Amino acid sequence: MYPPVNLVLPCEFILPGRPVSNQTKDKSKLQAWVKRVRQAARQSWASDRPDNAFVRIRLTYYFETRSGNEDSVPDSDNIIKPVRTALASVIYEHDYQVTDVVSRRKNLNGSFRVKGMSPLLAEGFIQGVEFVHVRIEHAPDPADLG
């Protein structure tokens, strides 16, 4: 059966503030970010051990800047790796269990269509600062090519 039955997933959390890119030259800043992500994951994870299922990570960075002035905003692909590193051994056992990643950047000054928003994501918007929303869920069945 794919994925194994698990009542703990999905799991989600928000991280207020700007994420640290895997490309940063300040490795102590990167280590602090990974530690912060790991701590948030532990607080939101409803189990005392990692899952053995294949997972999909949905990561959205809601940033704030003037439209067209996004040079200083970290690329979505550069914020994935630190988050994946932080989630290993907390949410899932091994990095290979991550079969799908959806990573987005959204300017908070843009327009949003709100339908089915989780209370946690709504909390991120209410705080009024940049934030990262992370959701970990069962991966889609690999036999489904659609």
Order of alpha helices (4+ residues) and beta strands (2+ residues): beta-alpha-beta-alpha-beta-alpha-beta
